[in-house]
Amino acid sequence: MNEVINLLQARSSVRKFTDQEIAQDILEELIKCGQAAATSSFIQACTVIQVEDKNKRNQLVDLTGGQPYVASAARFLVFCADMNRHKLVCEMHNSKMESGYAEQFITATVDVALFAQNVMTAAQSLGLAGVYIGGIRNNIAEVSELLELPTLVYPVFGMCLGYPAQDPETKPRLPLSVVLKTDRYQDDNDSKTISEYDKQVREYYRSRTGGTKETSWSEQISDMLVKEARPHMKTYLKDRGFILK
């Protein structure tokens, strides 16, 4: 295959970084790569906040569930779905924006995901590495206050970036037959295929942790999905002006 495909397929989450800084001009080039991603109807609904203040970084460690690399990474970025600027644009043209639609929430959130993945891939191409921080939503109201986010803006996830001090093995993904279907949704053989995949994941964890963790993918997911998943999010999003209709 080619260099881009090899880069994408070799991606892994890195949580340990060297002390080397990332120059601001490099970071800005990465953000430009994010801007080059596809955007629904040219809506461009992503805003990125680079958090440089050490006190805020330390607060974010606690707010994200005690993830120390939020403070130790060379850069920490918060990717926000932003419909506030669109309200501003409507006001510039003496129009009243019809906000709160679920579709706007979806398109803005998808925009953020596409934008961020471009940033991560571009970073990897320069020898950088990182990890996404979904824990930004653990205490999302507090994070929003800390970053002074206005209504119609919400933080989707964070991203640690730096020069890697580890080279973790790529985590095995689901077999292609489970995720690629032809003409219709078929899951007749998925249970059997996933059971075989479980053996691979169990061995991955056993090898990576020296035998201290042995679990399969299906066990991990079934344990996770019988618990509440950030039940505060629905109320928070409504308070921010999203998914009202």
trRosetta pair geometry for C-beta under 8 A, 3 or more apart (Angstrom, degrees):
i j d omega theta_ij theta_ji phi_ij phi_ji
1 5 4.0 -91 161 84 131 137
1 6 5.8 159 89 -51 111 81
1 9 7.8 69 75 8 161 139
2 5 5.3 92 56 14 70 102
2 6 7.0 -132 103 -5 34 94
3 6 5.7 -58 -146 39 30 112
3 7 6.2 34 155 -24 65 107
4 7 5.7 -54 -150 34 29 114
4 8 6.4 26 155 -16 64 107
5 8 5.9 -56 -147 38 31 109
5 9 6.1 19 160 -10 67 112
6 9 6.1 -64 -142 44 26 103
6 10 6.0 17 162 -15 64 118
7 10 6.1 -69 -144 40 23 105
7 11 7.4 50 153 -56 58 84
7 121 6.8 95 128 -158 120 86
7 124 5.8 140 -175 117 108 122
7 125 6.1 12 -145 -84 158 77
8 11 6.1 -26 -166 -21 35 113
8 121 6.6 -4 -91 -122 82 117
9 170 7.5 29 150 -153 61 163
10 170 5.9 -114 -152 -68 44 135
11 120 7.6 59 -139 141 131 118
11 121 7.8 -58 -85 -98 130 73
11 124 6.6 -72 -104 -91 88 164
11 170 7.0 87 71 -122 40 106
12 129 7.9 -9 75 -155 72 123
12 168 4.7 -151 142 83 140 97
12 169 6.9 153 -106 101 156 22
12 170 4.9 -127 -66 -98 109 57
12 171 6.6 128 -124 -6 92 80
13 130 7.7 -50 -145 114 61 42
13 131 4.2 65 -164 -111 97 98
13 132 7.4 -83 -114 22 114 71
13 168 7.0 -18 69 59 59 146
13 171 8.0 8 12 -9 95 123
14 17 7.2 96 136 -72 110 78
14 129 3.7 39 25 134 148 127
14 130 6.2 -1 56 -32 94 8
14 131 6.0 -148 59 -43 44 95
14 162 7.8 -130 111 63 119 87
14 164 4.6 -73 -160 -114 156 108
14 166 6.0 169 -143 66 91 93
14 168 6.6 -174 -93 12 66 108
15 67 7.9 -102 -145 -170 119 99
15 69 4.7 -127 -167 -42 77 160
15 131 5.4 6 -77 -15 75 153
15 160 7.2 65 -123 77 56 152
15 166 7.4 -9 53 41 63 138
16 69 7.2 -101 -76 -98 36 122
16 164 7.2 65 84 -164 70 64
16 165 4.3 -90 131 71 95 101
16 166 4.4 75 55 -11 117 116
17 20 8.0 -118 165 46 94 76
17 69 7.0 113 -1 -146 106 102
17 72 6.3 163 46 128 106 94
17 73 5.3 101 1 -118 154 59
17 74 6.1 -132 158 -20 149 85
17 129 7.7 -167 -98 68 90 95
17 160 7.5 -140 -34 158 135 113
17 162 3.2 21 -141 104 145 145
17 163 6.0 105 -162 61 88 51
17 164 6.4 -69 -110 -111 61 28
17 165 5.4 128 -160 -3 7 102
18 162 6.8 -177 45 156 61 110
18 163 4.6 -34 40 86 111 106
18 164 7.4 35 -10 87 90 19
18 165 4.9 143 -55 -68 65 101
20 74 6.7 -33 95 -84 57 137
20 162 7.3 133 70 -173 78 86
20 163 4.5 11 62 20 122 141
21 74 5.4 149 -137 -149 40 115
22 26 5.5 -115 179 80 85 125
22 27 5.6 96 128 -58 114 97
22 74 4.5 115 -7 128 96 136
22 75 5.2 -54 46 -24 135 119
22 128 6.8 41 -103 -106 125 134
22 161 6.3 4 -32 118 162 110
22 162 6.7 -125 -36 -113 113 49
22 163 7.6 170 -69 -33 86 84
23 26 4.6 93 65 3 87 104
23 27 7.1 -154 96 -6 46 84
24 27 5.5 -52 -148 36 38 113
24 28 6.2 38 154 -20 68 105
25 28 5.6 -51 -146 36 33 113
25 29 6.6 38 152 -21 63 102
26 29 5.7 -54 -153 34 34 112
26 30 6.6 36 149 -21 65 103
26 126 6.8 153 -161 166 120 166
27 30 5.6 -54 -155 33 35 114
27 31 6.6 34 150 -18 67 103
27 50 6.8 52 169 -100 145 150
27 75 6.1 157 -105 -103 128 161
27 161 7.8 139 -111 87 94 149
28 31 5.5 -49 -148 35 37 112
28 32 6.6 43 150 -21 64 100
29 32 5.5 -49 -151 33 36 115
29 33 6.8 42 148 -22 63 98
29 122 7.4 -152 125 159 85 136
30 33 5.5 -49 -157 29 36 115
30 34 6.8 40 144 -19 64 99
30 119 4.9 69 163 -148 97 80
30 122 5.0 167 -128 97 72 125
30 123 5.5 35 -124 -67 134 85
30 126 8.0 -93 -77 11 105 140
30 161 7.8 92 153 -140 173 166
31 34 5.3 -46 -154 31 41 116
31 35 6.6 45 147 -21 66 100
31 48 6.0 -140 -124 48 114 151
31 119 6.6 16 -91 -106 41 114
32 35 5.4 -49 -150 33 37 116
32 36 6.7 43 149 -26 63 101
33 36 5.6 -51 -155 27 35 116
33 37 7.9 56 145 -38 58 85
33 118 4.8 -165 138 150 87 103
33 119 6.0 142 82 -92 104 47
33 121 7.7 -139 150 73 137 86
33 122 3.8 94 88 -53 173 156
34 37 6.0 -31 -171 -5 44 114
34 46 7.0 -111 152 106 117 148
34 48 7.1 72 89 -42 163 141
34 115 4.1 53 -179 -177 98 78
34 116 6.5 27 -127 -74 120 27
34 118 4.7 156 -102 78 45 112
34 119 4.2 2 -66 -54 111 97
34 122 7.7 -107 -43 15 67 136
35 44 7.5 21 -144 -134 83 107
35 115 7.0 32 -71 -134 33 102
36 118 6.3 -178 65 -171 86 155
37 111 7.8 138 100 -161 118 58
37 114 4.1 160 160 140 136 98
37 115 5.0 -149 38 -87 140 46
37 117 7.3 104 -106 61 143 86
37 118 4.4 -140 -61 -26 109 140
38 114 5.6 -82 59 -180 78 156
39 42 5.9 71 94 -123 107 26
39 43 5.7 -144 158 48 102 66
39 44 5.1 29 178 -70 162 54
39 45 7.3 154 -159 11 109 74
39 46 7.9 -120 -112 2 116 103
39 111 5.2 45 -134 -127 82 105
39 114 7.2 -165 -80 79 57 138
39 115 7.7 40 -85 -63 98 99
40 43 5.3 -4 79 11 77 119
40 45 7.9 -18 49 7 97 118
40 107 4.2 -110 70 -153 152 108
40 110 6.4 66 -27 81 126 122
40 111 6.2 -101 15 -66 93 98
41 107 7.2 -8 25 -163 107 148
43 86 7.2 -16 -163 -83 89 135
43 107 5.9 69 30 141 161 124
43 108 7.1 -101 126 -85 137 67
43 111 6.3 -105 80 -73 107 148
44 111 7.0 159 -132 -164 15 141
45 81 5.9 15 139 -160 108 68
45 82 5.5 -177 -177 62 63 64
45 83 6.1 0 -143 -74 116 65
45 86 7.2 -20 -104 -33 94 125
45 107 6.6 97 14 118 150 84
45 108 3.8 -101 134 -124 147 79
45 111 4.4 109 53 59 91 157
45 112 7.2 -68 100 -44 85 81
46 79 6.3 -25 -158 -166 107 92
46 80 7.0 135 -159 73 54 53
46 81 7.0 -39 -100 -104 58 43
46 82 6.5 108 -143 20 9 102
46 108 7.7 157 -64 -169 58 70
46 111 5.1 -150 -39 129 97 100
46 112 4.6 147 -105 -96 104 62
46 115 4.2 -91 19 7 175 166
46 116 7.7 -158 -148 -39 145 79
47 79 8.0 148 80 -159 43 45
47 80 4.7 -25 67 66 89 108
47 82 4.1 62 -5 -36 111 150
47 85 7.5 139 -60 -20 122 126
47 153 6.7 -28 41 -138 134 121
48 77 5.4 -15 -170 -169 107 113
48 78 7.0 150 -158 74 55 48
48 79 5.7 -20 -104 -103 79 62
48 80 7.2 -179 -85 19 28 81
48 115 7.7 -147 -54 139 111 130
48 119 8.0 123 -99 -76 152 158
49 77 7.0 146 75 -160 46 59
49 78 4.5 -13 59 57 99 102
49 80 6.6 47 -8 -15 103 120
49 147 5.6 86 124 -156 172 128
49 155 8.0 -61 30 -103 122 107
50 75 6.2 -45 -147 -163 106 104
50 76 7.3 126 -159 78 58 50
50 77 5.5 -31 -98 -101 65 76
51 56 5.4 -129 -166 110 112 121
51 57 5.7 147 130 -78 115 77
51 60 6.6 57 139 -20 169 155
51 76 4.8 -37 55 87 105 104
51 77 7.4 -179 8 -95 81 23
51 78 6.4 62 -31 -14 111 106
51 147 7.6 -78 -88 -100 109 104
52 57 7.9 -50 163 -45 11 115
53 56 4.0 65 84 13 110 111
53 57 6.6 -178 92 -15 55 83
54 57 5.3 -50 -147 34 35 116
54 58 6.4 35 155 -19 66 103
54 71 7.5 62 -155 -151 71 97
55 58 5.8 -54 -150 36 31 110
55 59 6.5 32 151 -18 63 105
56 59 5.5 -53 -148 37 35 113
56 60 6.3 37 152 -22 66 105
56 146 6.0 138 -142 171 97 114
56 147 7.8 99 -163 -79 133 69
57 60 5.6 -57 -152 35 30 112
57 61 6.9 43 147 -29 62 94
57 70 6.3 175 -170 133 78 83
57 71 4.5 116 144 -114 109 71
57 76 6.1 135 -120 27 99 148
58 61 5.5 -37 -156 16 38 117
58 62 7.4 31 151 -8 61 98
58 71 5.6 48 -84 -101 57 132
59 62 6.0 -58 -163 38 39 107
59 63 6.1 31 147 -16 72 113
59 146 6.0 -176 111 -127 139 146
60 63 5.3 -56 -135 45 38 111
60 64 5.8 29 165 -14 71 110
60 70 5.1 -135 112 154 104 138
60 71 7.5 160 68 -64 93 77
60 76 7.0 147 92 148 155 154
60 136 7.6 -12 -159 -111 103 82
60 143 7.0 69 -117 -117 86 96
60 146 7.2 179 -71 116 84 160
60 158 7.3 116 178 -90 132 161
61 64 6.5 -68 -146 41 20 100
61 66 6.4 35 159 -130 82 31
61 67 6.2 -143 -144 63 65 54
61 68 6.0 33 -141 -106 125 39
61 70 4.8 -178 -86 65 66 119
61 71 5.0 -21 -59 -29 125 111
62 66 6.6 24 -114 -74 42 61
63 135 7.9 139 117 138 60 94
63 136 7.5 34 119 -136 104 47
63 138 6.6 162 162 73 58 104
63 139 4.4 -110 -156 59 85 125
63 142 5.5 -149 -124 97 124 121
63 143 5.5 146 151 -69 146 89
63 146 7.3 -116 -37 -8 164 152
64 67 4.9 -55 107 24 117 113
64 70 5.6 134 38 -56 147 155
64 133 5.5 -20 -150 177 145 121
64 135 3.6 90 -172 110 79 115
64 136 5.7 -16 -102 -73 102 47
64 138 6.1 132 -138 23 32 124
64 139 7.8 -106 -63 29 34 96
64 158 6.8 -58 -98 22 143 142
65 135 4.4 -102 14 -152 115 136
65 138 5.2 146 -48 -46 98 167
67 70 5.0 85 93 -20 95 106
67 133 6.3 -176 80 -129 160 114
67 135 5.9 146 -14 48 133 154
68 71 6.0 -58 -172 39 56 103
68 72 5.8 31 142 -8 85 118
69 72 5.2 -66 -126 53 45 101
69 73 5.2 58 170 -41 81 97
69 131 6.9 50 105 44 147 128
69 160 5.1 18 136 -127 105 167
70 73 6.9 -31 -132 14 15 109
70 76 5.6 64 -166 -118 64 143
70 133 6.3 74 -90 -107 105 159
70 158 6.8 27 -122 125 105 155
70 160 6.3 -112 -97 -77 43 113
71 76 7.7 -19 -83 -41 23 145
72 162 7.9 -40 123 -39 72 164
73 76 5.6 114 71 -66 117 81
73 130 7.1 63 -146 -124 141 86
73 160 3.6 -172 -55 -163 163 98
73 161 6.0 103 170 51 124 33
73 162 4.5 -145 -156 -29 73 120
74 161 6.2 -65 64 102 94 71
74 162 3.8 137 4 -107 97 88
74 163 6.9 59 -25 2 140 74
75 160 7.5 146 84 -160 57 43
75 161 4.5 -12 63 61 104 103
75 162 6.8 173 23 -66 69 70
76 133 8.0 2 -152 6 100 148
76 158 6.2 -5 -176 -176 92 119
76 159 7.3 161 -156 80 49 49
76 160 5.8 -18 -104 -101 77 63
76 161 7.7 -177 -81 22 31 75
77 119 7.5 -84 77 148 165 158
77 158 6.6 153 84 -162 49 65
77 159 4.6 -12 60 57 100 99
77 161 6.8 30 -2 -4 109 115
78 136 6.4 147 -129 -137 99 151
78 143 7.5 177 -134 173 145 119
78 147 6.3 -93 71 -98 160 158
78 155 5.0 -40 179 -135 113 118
78 157 7.8 -163 -147 107 58 30
78 158 5.1 -34 -98 -102 67 80
78 159 7.9 -175 -79 18 25 73
79 112 4.9 128 150 -168 113 106
79 115 6.8 164 -148 88 125 114
79 116 4.9 -38 -84 -75 164 122
79 155 7.2 107 72 -157 44 67
79 156 5.3 -47 99 53 93 104
79 157 5.8 3 49 62 106 68
79 158 7.3 171 11 -103 77 25
79 159 6.6 53 -23 -12 109 111
80 112 7.0 -136 97 -110 16 132
80 149 6.5 -169 -132 -123 147 129
80 153 5.2 20 166 -176 130 96
80 154 6.4 168 -153 83 84 27
80 155 5.1 -50 -95 -95 84 52
80 156 6.5 160 -118 -2 26 82
81 105 7.3 60 147 -151 153 55
81 108 3.9 94 -167 138 106 109
81 109 5.1 -30 -85 -77 144 57
81 111 7.1 116 -123 60 82 101
81 112 5.1 -82 -74 -34 76 135
81 153 7.0 172 86 -148 54 48
81 154 5.5 -4 53 56 98 81
81 156 5.4 88 -25 -51 94 112
81 242 8.0 55 103 -91 131 143
82 85 5.8 40 141 4 113 102
82 86 8.0 144 128 -7 71 91
82 108 6.9 -172 41 -158 34 121
82 152 7.2 67 -164 128 47 82
82 153 4.8 9 -112 -112 73 94
83 86 5.0 -48 -166 34 64 120
83 87 6.7 74 138 -25 75 93
83 99 6.3 136 136 -133 136 113
83 104 5.9 51 -101 164 148 121
83 108 5.6 -74 -53 -82 96 150
83 152 4.2 -98 76 178 90 107
83 153 7.2 -160 34 -70 59 55
83 241 7.5 -135 74 104 123 119
83 242 7.7 136 19 -87 137 89
84 87 5.6 -49 -157 30 39 113
84 88 6.6 41 146 -19 67 102
84 150 5.0 92 -115 83 153 119
84 151 6.7 129 -94 84 106 55
84 152 4.3 146 -67 85 69 109
84 153 5.0 -34 -14 -42 122 102
85 88 5.2 -48 -153 35 41 118
85 89 6.4 47 147 -24 68 99
86 89 5.4 -42 -146 32 37 115
86 90 6.6 41 151 -19 63 99
86 97 6.2 112 125 -122 89 150
86 152 7.8 -123 48 159 93 140
87 90 5.8 -52 -153 34 33 111
87 91 6.5 33 149 -18 64 105
87 97 4.8 -111 -110 21 64 148
87 99 6.6 -13 -81 -59 106 138
87 152 6.0 118 -18 51 131 170
88 91 5.6 -56 -152 36 33 112
88 92 6.5 42 148 -27 65 100
89 92 5.4 -46 -153 25 35 118
89 93 7.0 10 154 1 63 104
90 93 6.1 -73 -157 49 34 95
90 95 4.2 -96 -169 83 86 96
90 96 6.5 78 149 -142 130 5
90 97 4.1 -176 3 -54 164 92
91 94 7.3 36 -166 -82 37 27
91 95 7.4 -109 -66 55 24 59
91 97 8.0 -54 -37 -17 73 102
98 101 7.0 41 130 -29 93 116
99 104 6.6 -99 -147 73 61 170
99 152 6.2 -57 -160 -103 148 125
99 241 5.7 0 135 166 129 114
99 244 7.7 59 118 30 72 128
100 104 7.4 69 55 45 15 133
100 241 5.8 -97 -82 177 80 68
100 242 6.7 174 -131 -136 49 16
100 243 7.1 -67 -174 58 65 10
100 244 3.2 -35 -172 40 122 117
100 245 5.3 58 120 20 107 90
101 104 4.6 96 67 0 89 101
101 105 7.3 -153 100 -4 51 84
101 244 7.6 -46 -57 55 28 77
101 245 5.7 -44 -99 81 57 83
102 105 5.4 -53 -155 35 40 116
102 106 6.4 40 150 -20 69 103
102 243 5.0 49 -97 -118 76 75
102 245 7.2 -125 -17 97 82 35
103 106 5.6 -51 -148 35 34 111
103 107 6.3 27 158 -14 67 106
104 107 6.0 -55 -141 40 30 105
104 108 6.1 27 160 -17 64 111
104 242 7.4 -140 93 -131 98 78
105 108 6.1 -60 -145 39 24 108
105 109 6.2 20 159 -16 63 112
105 237 7.0 49 -129 -173 138 128
105 242 4.5 96 -95 -166 116 110
105 243 5.1 -4 -28 -52 161 82
106 109 6.0 -63 -147 39 26 107
106 110 6.2 23 158 -16 66 109
107 110 5.8 -54 -143 39 30 110
107 111 6.3 40 153 -26 63 105
108 111 5.5 -50 -151 31 31 118
108 112 6.7 34 151 -21 62 102
109 112 5.7 -50 -154 31 34 113
109 113 6.7 33 150 -18 65 104
109 156 6.0 145 -137 -110 79 131
110 113 5.7 -54 -149 35 36 112
110 114 6.3 33 156 -16 68 106
111 114 6.1 -60 -150 38 28 107
111 115 6.1 30 154 -21 65 112
112 115 5.6 -58 -146 38 28 115
112 116 6.1 23 160 -18 66 110
112 156 4.6 123 124 12 156 157
112 157 7.9 140 143 26 124 86
113 116 6.0 -57 -144 37 26 108
113 117 6.4 25 160 -18 63 108
113 156 7.3 -115 -59 149 73 153
114 117 6.1 -57 -148 35 28 108
114 118 6.7 31 154 -19 61 105
115 118 6.0 -62 -162 33 28 111
115 119 6.7 27 147 -19 64 106
116 119 5.4 -52 -152 33 38 115
116 120 6.3 36 153 -18 70 103
116 132 7.4 76 152 -106 138 110
116 156 7.9 -136 -27 85 145 127
116 157 7.2 46 -125 67 172 110
116 159 6.3 -179 -156 -54 112 141
117 120 5.6 -49 -144 36 36 111
117 121 6.2 34 157 -17 66 106
118 121 6.0 -58 -145 39 28 108
118 122 6.1 28 157 -17 64 109
119 122 5.9 -59 -148 39 26 110
119 123 6.2 30 153 -22 63 108
119 159 7.1 90 102 118 131 172
120 123 5.6 -55 -149 34 30 114
120 124 6.5 31 154 -19 64 104
120 130 6.0 -121 -127 59 91 120
120 132 7.8 -41 -80 -59 144 93
120 159 6.9 -128 -76 -147 99 137
121 124 5.7 -52 -150 34 33 112
121 125 6.6 37 151 -24 63 103
122 125 5.6 -53 -153 29 34 115
122 126 7.0 21 152 -10 63 106
123 126 6.0 -68 -159 40 34 104
123 128 3.9 -73 174 79 90 124
123 129 7.2 169 128 -71 110 15
123 130 6.2 20 108 -5 154 121
123 161 5.6 -103 -145 -139 154 121
124 127 7.7 79 -172 -50 34 8
124 128 6.4 -95 -77 71 31 69
124 129 6.4 59 -102 -96 78 59
127 163 6.8 9 128 -128 95 87
128 161 5.7 15 169 -173 130 95
128 162 6.6 167 -154 96 91 14
128 163 6.2 -75 -113 -86 63 51
128 164 7.5 130 -170 -26 33 83
129 161 7.6 165 86 -145 30 57
129 162 7.0 -32 62 71 71 60
129 163 7.4 70 22 -155 86 21
129 164 4.0 33 25 -61 138 112
130 159 5.6 35 158 177 141 89
130 160 5.1 176 -153 90 87 61
130 161 4.2 -33 -83 -94 129 58
130 162 6.9 120 -87 18 77 61
131 159 7.4 173 84 -150 36 56
131 160 5.1 6 49 48 81 108
132 157 5.2 9 -175 152 100 140
132 158 7.2 138 -169 79 51 51
132 159 5.7 -29 -107 -99 55 75
133 136 5.4 89 115 -33 97 95
133 157 5.9 155 73 180 54 83
133 158 3.5 -18 60 66 118 102
133 159 6.6 -150 11 -66 89 25
133 160 6.5 86 -38 -21 115 90
134 137 6.2 -35 171 20 68 108
134 157 5.1 -37 -92 -118 52 111
135 138 4.9 -5 -169 -19 70 117
135 158 7.6 -42 61 28 74 115
136 140 6.9 67 135 -101 67 78
136 143 5.6 98 -174 -128 80 170
136 155 5.1 -102 148 130 129 124
136 156 7.7 52 80 94 133 27
136 157 5.5 152 29 -142 127 36
136 158 4.5 139 -57 -20 129 98
137 140 4.7 0 -142 -66 54 116
137 143 8.0 -78 -87 23 29 147
137 155 7.3 -163 -74 95 70 90
137 156 7.9 -16 -61 -169 113 27
137 157 7.4 -43 -24 -89 102 63
137 230 5.6 8 132 -134 110 162
137 233 6.5 13 -179 -93 120 111
138 230 7.0 -117 -108 -102 40 111
139 142 4.2 -16 148 36 109 120
139 143 6.0 126 96 -25 76 90
140 143 5.4 -51 -143 37 36 114
140 144 6.2 41 156 -23 66 104
140 154 7.0 20 177 -164 126 100
140 155 6.4 -165 -145 56 90 99
140 230 7.8 65 -14 -167 121 130
140 232 7.2 177 34 104 106 115
140 233 7.0 65 18 -105 151 73
140 236 5.5 69 86 -176 124 163
141 144 5.7 -53 -150 34 31 114
141 145 6.5 30 151 -18 63 104
141 232 7.5 -86 -18 153 111 133
141 236 5.8 -131 -62 -120 92 114
141 239 7.9 12 -105 80 110 147
142 145 5.7 -52 -149 36 33 111
142 146 6.3 36 152 -22 65 106
143 146 5.6 -53 -147 35 32 114
143 147 6.3 9 160 0 66 111
143 155 5.5 -79 123 34 129 150
144 147 6.3 -68 -143 50 26 96
144 149 4.3 -80 -155 43 81 120
144 153 7.7 148 -139 99 104 88
144 154 6.9 -41 -92 -127 123 61
144 155 6.5 -152 -77 -2 75 105
144 240 7.5 -121 -129 -93 159 122
145 148 7.3 25 -175 -77 32 42
145 149 7.9 -67 -53 29 22 82
147 155 6.9 98 36 -60 153 128
149 153 4.4 -137 -175 97 103 116
149 154 7.0 110 148 -97 152 31
149 155 6.8 -132 -58 -37 158 89
150 153 5.5 73 62 16 66 119
151 240 5.8 172 -144 -162 60 53
151 241 4.8 80 174 -16 100 129
152 240 6.5 165 -56 159 22 82
152 241 4.6 -40 -69 74 73 138
152 242 7.3 132 -122 -56 51 79
153 240 7.0 -115 57 -170 38 120
154 236 7.4 109 -128 137 130 105
154 237 6.5 -25 -67 -110 164 74
154 240 5.2 75 -65 143 107 171
154 242 6.6 -54 -11 -15 135 143
155 158 7.3 11 174 -58 120 76
164 167 6.6 96 136 -75 137 63
168 208 7.4 37 -155 -137 97 119
169 204 7.1 -154 103 -152 131 94
169 207 7.5 3 22 105 161 120
169 208 6.3 -129 38 -90 119 104
171 201 8.0 35 -173 -125 89 85
171 204 6.4 98 -138 167 64 151
172 197 7.4 -169 127 -162 121 87
172 200 5.0 -81 95 137 167 120
172 201 6.0 -133 64 -81 113 68
172 204 5.6 -148 7 -58 106 147
174 178 4.6 -91 162 70 119 135
174 179 5.5 114 92 -33 124 112
174 194 7.3 -24 -136 -106 100 81
174 197 6.1 10 -132 -146 56 163
174 217 7.6 175 -81 150 82 169
175 178 5.2 96 68 -2 79 103
175 179 7.8 172 91 6 45 88
175 193 5.3 -107 48 174 141 117
175 194 8.0 -134 20 -79 106 47
175 196 7.6 29 -36 82 139 110
175 197 5.6 -129 -20 -74 96 120
176 179 6.3 -79 -152 50 37 92
176 180 5.2 -10 172 17 81 121
177 180 6.7 -62 -109 56 23 85
177 189 7.3 -28 138 88 131 117
177 190 7.9 -161 118 -97 90 67
177 193 5.9 -129 80 -127 117 162
178 190 5.3 99 -123 -132 88 94
178 193 5.6 -167 -63 105 103 135
178 194 6.5 94 -103 -68 144 86
178 197 7.5 -36 -21 -30 149 153
181 184 6.7 -92 155 88 122 35
181 185 5.7 22 163 -114 173 41
181 186 5.7 156 -140 28 114 82
182 186 8.0 -14 47 12 67 124
187 190 4.1 -36 -162 0 81 133
187 191 7.8 76 158 -25 93 76
189 192 5.3 -55 -169 45 71 113
189 193 5.6 70 134 -24 88 107
190 193 5.6 -61 -143 42 33 110
190 194 5.8 33 159 -21 70 108
191 194 5.9 -55 -144 37 26 109
191 195 6.5 32 153 -24 61 105
192 195 5.7 -52 -152 29 31 115
192 196 6.9 28 151 -15 62 102
193 196 5.9 -55 -157 35 35 109
193 197 6.4 36 146 -19 67 107
194 197 5.2 -53 -146 39 37 116
194 198 6.3 55 149 -34 65 96
194 217 7.1 -114 -168 79 92 117
194 218 5.7 91 151 -62 119 122
195 198 5.5 -39 -153 18 33 121
195 199 7.6 39 149 -21 56 92
195 218 7.5 -21 -87 -4 52 148
196 199 6.0 -45 -167 20 40 112
196 200 7.4 36 141 -13 63 102
197 200 5.5 -54 -160 34 44 114
197 201 6.4 40 148 -17 74 105
197 217 6.2 -30 122 26 105 136
198 201 5.7 -56 -146 39 33 109
198 202 6.1 37 155 -23 67 106
198 216 3.4 15 -160 -158 98 131
198 217 5.7 -126 -102 31 66 82
198 218 5.4 -44 -89 12 121 103
198 219 7.4 93 -145 -6 119 92
199 202 5.7 -52 -146 34 29 113
199 203 6.5 27 155 -16 63 106
199 216 7.4 -7 -53 -112 29 113
200 203 5.9 -58 -152 37 29 108
200 204 6.4 35 149 -25 64 105
201 204 5.3 -49 -148 31 35 117
201 205 6.5 30 156 -14 66 102
201 215 7.6 -46 126 103 106 61
201 216 5.3 99 77 -150 116 53
201 217 4.4 134 -12 -37 172 90
201 220 7.9 -107 148 3 142 129
202 205 6.1 -56 -152 38 30 106
202 206 6.2 31 151 -20 64 110
202 214 5.8 39 -163 -167 90 76
202 215 6.6 -149 -109 90 76 17
202 216 4.9 -28 -58 -81 99 73
203 206 5.4 -53 -143 38 33 115
203 207 6.1 31 158 -18 67 107
204 207 6.1 -61 -149 39 25 107
204 208 6.1 17 158 -16 64 114
205 208 5.8 -58 -137 40 29 108
205 209 5.9 -3 172 7 67 116
205 213 4.6 -91 170 108 112 99
205 214 6.0 161 98 -106 116 33
205 215 5.9 -4 56 41 171 69
206 209 6.9 -74 -138 50 17 88
206 211 5.5 24 -160 -97 79 53
206 213 7.3 -139 -79 82 40 58
206 214 5.2 36 -79 -98 93 89
207 210 8.0 23 -176 -67 23 32
208 213 7.6 -32 76 58 95 115
209 212 4.3 -108 149 51 114 88
209 213 4.2 74 28 23 165 96
211 214 7.0 -3 -157 -50 53 108
215 219 4.9 -129 -170 86 92 127
215 220 5.3 104 134 -60 127 92
216 219 4.5 95 54 8 82 104
216 220 6.8 -145 91 -7 43 88
217 220 5.7 -59 -150 36 30 112
217 221 6.2 22 158 -13 67 109
218 221 5.9 -55 -142 41 32 107
218 222 6.0 28 160 -17 67 111
219 222 6.0 -58 -140 41 26 106
219 223 6.2 27 159 -19 62 109
220 223 6.0 -59 -151 35 25 110
220 224 6.4 21 154 -18 62 111
221 224 5.6 -58 -147 37 32 111
221 225 6.0 13 164 -9 69 114
222 225 6.2 -60 -133 43 28 100
222 226 6.8 28 165 -22 61 106
223 226 6.7 -64 -156 28 26 105
223 227 7.7 13 153 -12 58 111
224 227 6.4 -77 -170 33 36 107
224 229 7.9 56 161 -87 87 106
225 229 7.7 -10 -121 -50 55 124
228 231 5.0 -42 -174 -35 120 110
230 233 4.8 59 125 -31 107 111
231 234 7.2 -34 -179 14 54 103
232 235 5.9 -65 -165 47 56 106
232 236 5.6 57 143 -27 84 113
233 236 5.5 -60 -143 40 31 114
233 237 6.0 29 163 -21 69 107
234 237 6.1 -56 -148 34 25 107
234 238 6.6 22 155 -14 61 107
234 243 7.6 -82 -148 89 69 142
235 238 5.8 -59 -151 38 32 110
235 239 6.2 33 152 -21 66 108
236 239 5.6 -59 -151 36 30 112
236 240 6.4 21 154 -14 66 109
237 240 5.7 -59 -148 40 33 108
237 242 4.2 -68 179 73 91 114
237 243 5.3 33 128 29 125 114
238 241 7.8 75 -178 -52 30 12
238 242 6.9 -95 -78 67 29 62
238 243 6.3 -72 -78 78 71 87
238 244 6.2 112 -137 -85 79 75
241 244 6.8 -44 -166 -27 43 126
